[in-house]
Amino acid sequence: MDNQLVKKQAPQPGTAPLVHEAVINVIERYKYKGTILDAGAGKGTLSSRLKDKGYTVRACDVDAKWFEADGIEFTQTDLNQQLPYEDNSFDFVCCVETIEHLWNPWGLVQEFYRILNDGGKLIITTPNISSIFSRLRFLLSGRFLSFGKKNFDILGHISPVTDWQLRGMLSKTGFQNITIGVNAGWIPIIEIQLPVKHILTGNCIVAVCQK
């Protein structure tokens, strides 16, 4: 497998606050111990945390040099294209803070459906442009939170997706039992966590569904 690597470094965090915790809570709630794909793994922080909890984890992303997780099989792949996995290969797929970087998020969701086992679960997170803070930002500047010029030019945030669009995308692909939540209530800029988790206050959407 010439495009698969095993890295041996400690990964560093690189996502919005409490996103990984929200994803791990979902996986633990379903008590799965099958194979998990961390798609768009970045530095491998989530992959490493899941491995430490006893899960079998595989990871993929566009550039191998970013991935730093210890002892996890990594496959370099362009998530805008067909994924290099057989049908019905995974029990869980996690796609954390990734679809906003892609020009073809619809295609990726279809690929996730293909590679999941029947009954398998998909978790997708993405910046919540439906929050009241993002709506206010758009009203004042014409740009959503996490989708300003810097986010576009430097971070590569090119595809904003609302909560209802993501639900429709998953439903039209064939996924069932779709739930849409948020990672945490959060006030941006001053970075204060709120006690209420709601689509109007959350900074990241957390979508969970089943094949």
N, C-alpha and C positions, 0 to 999 in steps of 0.2 A: 504494500500500500504506500506508494511513493508520495502521496499527498497527505498522509496521516502522520502526526507527530505526537510524541509524549514529552511534555515540558516538566521541568523540575524546579520551579521557583514559586515563591509565595505571591499570590495575586493580591492586588490592591483594589479597594472599592472604586466604582466609577459610575454609579447610577444615582437617581434621585433618592432622597431619604425614605427609608422604610419600604422600598419596593421589594427588595430581596426577602425581607421578612414576610411580606404579604404573600409572595409566591410560595415560600417554604410552608407557610401556614396552610395554604390550599393543598399542597401535596401531602402534608402530614394528615390533614383531615380525611383524605381518601384512603390513607394507609396502604398506598401502593409501594411495592418493593421491586418493581420491574425496571426496565431500562428507560432512562430519561435522556432526551436530547435537549441540550442547551444551545438553541439556534441564535446566532448573533451573540456569541459568548463574550466578546470583548476580551478583557484581561483574564477572565475565568473565575472571578470571585464567586459567583453563584454556583458554578460547577464544583468548585472546591468545597463550598459549604454543604452541598448536597452529598458529595462523596464522603465527607466526614460524618454524615448522618447515616451512612450505610447504603446509599443508593448506587446503582450502577449507572454511570454518567458518561455520555459521549458529547462532544462539543464541536461546533463549526462556526466559522466566520470567514470574512473576506481576506484576512491577512494573518498569517501564522505568527508574525513577529510580535503581535499584540498579546498573544495568549501566554499566560504565565502560570497556569495551574499545574500542580504537581501530580504526575501519574495518571493523567486523564487523556484518553485518545482524542485527538483533535484532527479535524478534516478541514482543509482550506477550500472554501467554495464561495461562489457568488450567489447570494440569496435571492437575487433577481432572476436566477436561472433554475432549471430543474435540479433538485437536490440529489446528491450522489448516494442515495439509500434505496433499498428495495421497498416494495409495498409492504405495509403491515409490519414495520420494523420496531416501533416504539410504543410503550405504554403511556408515556407522558412526553409532551413537547412544551418547552418553555421558550418564549420569545420575548425577552425583556428589553424594553427601550430600543427597539430595532426597526419596526416597520416605518417609523418616521424618516429613516435614512434611505428608504428604498423607493425606486421609481415604479415598482410593480408589487405593491403589497397584496393585491388580489391574487396574483399568481402564487405568492408565497403561502397564503392561506390555503389555496388549492393543493399545494405540495404537502402541507402539513396534514391535510385530510388523507392524502394518498399514503403517507408513510406511517400514520398511526394505526395501531391495531383496532379492531372493532371494540367499541367501548372505551377506547383510549381518550385521555383528556388533553386539552390544549389550554395553555395559559398565555395570554398576550397582554403586555403592558405598553402604554404609549403616553406621552404628555397629554394632559387633560385640557383641551382647548375650550371645553364647555364650562369650565369653572367661572365663577363670577369675576375672579381676578383677571382671567384671560379675556373675558368679554369686555371688561373695563379697559384693558390694554388695547383691544381692537378698536373700541369706540374712540379712544384718544389718539391712537397712532396708526390704525389700519393694519396692525400686526398682532397675531396671537402671542401669548407667552410661549417661550421656547421656539418661536418661529420668526424671530427678528432677523435682521441682516447678518449679524454675527453668527447666529445659529445656522443660517443658510450657508454662509461663506466658509466658516471654520468648522462647525460641528456637523454639517451635512444634514440638517433637518429640512427635508424637502417635501415631505408628504404628511401634512396635518390630517388627522382623522378624528371625527367627533365620536361620541359614545354611540349614537344611533347609527352612524355609518358603519362602525365596527360591528355592531350587532347584525346589521343587514348583510354585511360581507360574510360573516360566519354562517348566518342562516341560509343564504343563497348558495353557499358552498356545500351545505348538507349537514352542518353541525347542529346538534340538539342541546337541550338543557342549558341554554346560554344565560349566564348571569354577568351583569356589568356592575362593578363596584369601583372603589378607589383605594389607593394604598393608605392614605391618611389625610385628614384635614390639615391644610398647610397654608400659611400666609407667606407668599414669596417675598424676596428682597430682604425683609427683616427676619425671615426664616423662623417663624413661630408655629409650633404644632397646635392645631385646634382640637378640642375634645370630640367634635362631631365629624364623622366620615360621611360625606355626601358628594354627589356629582358636582354640586355648586362650590364645594370647598376643596375637593381633592386635587392634588397636583399631578397625579398619574392615574389613568384608567387601568383597571385590572379586569380583564375579561376571561371568563372560564367557560369552557364548553366541552361537549363530548361527541365523539364520532358515533 
